[in-house]
Amino acid sequence: MIDKLACSIYTLGADAAEAAEAAGYESGWTSESYGTDSFTPLAWWGAKTRTMRLGTGVAQMAARAPTATAMAAMTLDRLSGGRVVVGLGLSGPQVVEGWYGMPFERPLRWTREYIAIMRDTFARERVAYDGEIYKLPVTGGTGLGRSIRPGIRDARTDIPIHLGAEGPKNISLAAEIADGWLPTNFSPEFDHWYRERLEIGFSRRPGGRPENFEVAPGVAVAFGPDVETAADELRPGIAFQVAANGAEGMNFHYNSIARLGFEEPCKEIVARFKARDRAGMAAAVPTEMVEAIALVGPPEKVQRDLETRWHDCVATTLIARTSVHHLPMLARVFAASRAACGAPVASRAENG
């Protein structure tokens, strides 16, 4: 059963922090690509809230050295009283090469080394690493570089690291080396496939699956008088994910949705994109595709979907991507769905 309800800060304004916490949202998550960064909004939300966890969902690895990401996380974790979760992701070649000016090469090795260096930094060890991607101190240069111990002495040494992943190998890597998985375009009907990928990673991990491994999909939510009206609100964003949010031939969002059985609609969306038909792109998103990866419709229908589909899947946290005026309704619907599935009703104190 999904235990926690969270919200995506990216879709909300700065003034929504207190409202989200008061409504019972357990955590808030940022994202970044080539606009707002992932850490600055978390600092704002951290100052406005008392108990909500603060997660990057995700911070792009190409944007910062692993020691820089660790410093940002340790700083915010200390300021917030230990509430930070670091979600990492590599993005795709369009952003990595076009925005950050780095070659998109060996993503799995890159991720593995990045997380290893962050773990060493969190542990407040002298950071020295001789990898295939990263070498600390760097080879060459003046030769004056030395291994350095982080100067923050009172941050947690076990700040959780989650991995944003859509491809099968990357999902398995999350289970092998991270503390959680942040899926995008997640469908509960594909639960068996997700569990298989995760088990591959857990089998390679010393000790197997950690007790508190978190699976926290980002899920778009739209309420409306009927399913079609609510789905219309989400079609343009899904069409953008499929056709425009990645390079042709290497669009991980396209792959993750096509994998669910929507290859032909995805091809049509891309064709409309190439024809510069934005309205046609959205119209080509079938309602079945929206319902596969999102929660849409009247409140009672959203509650029924949670009870019959989502609470039975591998997810442990639901990160809602919705508008601020939907937050209170979704919180009530989520609580009712858990109660209907036999979960104990949380007290106000437990909700913060």
Beta strands, then each sheet from edge to edge (+ up, - down):
strand 1: 4-8
strand 2: 27-30
strand 3: 53-60
strand 4: 84-89
strand 5: 129-130
strand 6: 135-136
strand 7: 161-164
strand 8: 180-182
strand 9: 214-215
strand 10: 218-223
strand 11: 294-297
strand 12: 317-321
sheet 1: 9+ 8+ 7+ 4+ 3+ 2+ 1+ 12+ 10+ 11+
sheet 2: 5+ 6-
end
